[in-house]
Amino acid sequence: MWSRRNWSRACALGVIAAALPPLRAQTPSASAPVTPPSPRPGATRLAIAVDQRTSFSYLPLTIAERLGYFVQEGLDVEVREFADETQSLQAMRTGAAHILSGTYANTIAMQARGLPLQSFVLQGRAPQVVVGVSKDTMGHYRTPNDLRGARVGIMASGAASQQVVSVVLGKVGLRSVDVQFVPLPNAAAAVQAFRRGELDAISYNDPTMTQLEQLGTLRVVADTRSTRGTSEVFGGPMPSACLCAPPEFLAQHPKASQALADALVHALKWLQTAGPSDIVKTVPERYFQGDRSLYLSAFMRLREAWTVDGLMPETGPATAARMLAQFEDGEAVQKVDLSRTFTNDFARKAKQRFRA
């Protein structure tokens, strides 16, 4: 998600993004059980910027690449990974990438700043963030009010993990200053800090939260891995990961944009019936981070988090705007024409084609 500080940092990163080396085909991991097919001669070359490529939020993107769905649509796609969403967005804005695979709320934040950005295929319908408390230090927990003064582990300042727990706190009138946020971008370090009692609560994504659940040290108090849990936290559907681009790109390259949407919707349909063995054969080994069983357990918990057809839910944009207004310039967010932050045209055609 974008704060004023992040946007200033994005501007500063423009020189870095512009200086990146020319786009080239990505070499798959030698240990990967599936090797993506080579692009066809004359295929349309596109670069997609993404942060945290191994995140479950962007798994549909990985599936589309690994199973050759981009190639089937006549595309030569390079997925370029950046350190965070600030850098990946800046890469797209400077031309180092054509498309962004990022959080839908970015499109609203950018529109509020007069920088058009439009989602055209939705990957996730839930943020996939879990908020839990320590059974050791928070055995007395009953309501979020009990988190006053607590040490709360998050993935990074301003990240979705902090925003989700802030929304939970806000429901009982608590503010961010009423807790002590502890940024822990390294998942292994976050697990160890939680187990040592250095944290009273944690807001993180999977597979970290599934691991803490399996260790028996965590009590889940808010869960946005499911549509029901997401609605309980935000009051409606919360669109998450998506493919987005400047409106002019979609208008100037409708065939390529449709091909991207077709490949993603194809991947989303595949995920609806994929089993553990399918994931093991398709996902690169490095995604498992040395614990294949844990990854598969988390995958099964997250099935509902991905969309089935790439379409934006009717009330999703409004839900995202309400959430964003709590962290951005609320007045500017309220002025955004939400209908201009997304289009279902491409996903709708892909849905019909693949019967998703």
Secondary structure, DSSP 4 states (H G I P E B T S, - for coil): ---HHHHHHHHHTHHHHHTSPPP-PPPPPTT-S--PPPPPTTPEEEEEEEESTTSGGGHHHHHHHHTTHHHHTTEEEEEEEESSHHHHHHHHHTTS-SEEEEETHHHHHHHHTT---EEEEE-BSS--EEEEEETTT-TT--SGGGGTT-EEEESSTTSHHHHHHHHHHHTTT--GGGSEEEE--SHHHHHHHHHTTS-SEEEEETTHHHHHHHHT-EEEEEETTSHHHHHHHHSS----EEEEE-HHHHHH-HHHHHHHHHHHHHHHHHHHH--HHHHHHHS-GGGGTT-HHHHHHHHHHHGGGB-SSSPPPTTHHHHHHHHHTTTS-HHHHHTS-GGGSB--HHHHHHHHHHT-
